[in-house]
């Protein structure tokens, strides 16, 4: 008998590292920045933050600017996965600690 998951697993990244999160561990807000020397496809990006149980905690849309502020004030202490989507596909996934 196979293992049955009751929650959806967060997506797996398909692209290389382009974004960074600072500071990490985060406080009430963090900055999502494009790493130096990286080119970023123009357009909007959808950010989703999942807790360790795979539950969606935060979602936010950002544009392709160099810096974006993500509100993490409602997150409790723990480990999170921040997934970045572009055009409906996973662009990158980062670990986030609060």
C-alpha positions in Angstrom: 0.0 0.0 0.0 1.4 3.4 -1.0 1.8 6.5 1.0 -1.1 8.9 0.6 -0.5 12.7 1.0 -3.4 14.8 2.2 -1.7 18.1 1.3 -0.2 19.2 -2.0 3.6 19.2 -2.1 5.1 22.6 -2.9 6.5 22.8 -6.5 10.0 21.9 -7.4 12.2 24.6 -9.2 13.1 24.2 -12.8 15.4 27.2 -13.3 18.7 28.4 -12.0 19.2 30.8 -9.1 18.2 34.4 -9.9 16.6 35.7 -6.8 17.9 36.1 -3.2 16.0 36.8 0.1 17.5 39.2 2.6 17.6 39.0 5.6 17.3 35.3 6.1 16.2 34.6 8.8 13.4 37.1 8.1 11.6 39.4 10.5 8.3 41.2 9.6 9.5 42.0 6.1 12.2 40.7 3.8 13.6 41.9 0.5 13.4 39.7 -2.6 16.3 40.9 -4.8 17.6 39.9 -8.2 21.2 38.7 -7.8 23.9 40.9 -9.3 24.8 39.9 -12.9 21.6 38.0 -13.5 19.2 39.0 -16.2 15.5 38.6 -15.4 12.7 38.1 -17.9 10.4 41.1 -17.9 6.9 40.7 -16.5 5.1 39.8 -13.3 6.1 37.1 -10.9 3.8 35.3 -8.4 5.3 34.6 -5.0 4.0 31.7 -2.8 5.3 30.9 0.7 4.5 27.4 2.0 5.1 26.2 5.6 6.8 22.9 6.4 3.5 21.1 6.1 3.0 22.3 2.5 0.2 24.8 3.4 0.2 28.1 1.5 0.9 30.9 4.0 1.6 34.0 1.8 1.0 34.9 -1.8 2.0 38.1 -3.5 2.6 39.4 -7.0 5.7 41.4 -7.8 7.0 43.1 -11.0 10.4 42.6 -12.5 12.1 45.3 -10.4 15.5 44.8 -8.7 14.0 44.9 -5.2 10.6 43.8 -3.8 9.4 43.8 -0.2 7.6 40.7 1.0 5.4 41.0 4.1 6.2 38.1 6.5 4.8 39.6 9.6 2.0 37.0 9.9 4.4 34.0 9.7 5.2 32.2 12.9 8.7 31.0 13.7 9.8 28.1 11.4 11.1 27.0 8.1 9.3 28.0 4.9 9.6 27.4 1.1 9.3 30.5 -1.1 8.3 29.6 -4.6 8.6 32.1 -7.5 6.3 31.5 -10.5 6.6 33.1 -14.0 3.9 32.6 -16.6 2.3 29.8 -14.6 5.5 27.8 -14.2 7.9 27.5 -11.3 10.9 29.8 -11.8 12.8 29.3 -8.6 12.4 28.0 -5.0 14.2 29.4 -1.9 14.3 28.4 1.7 13.1 31.0 4.2 13.6 31.0 8.0 11.6 33.0 10.5 
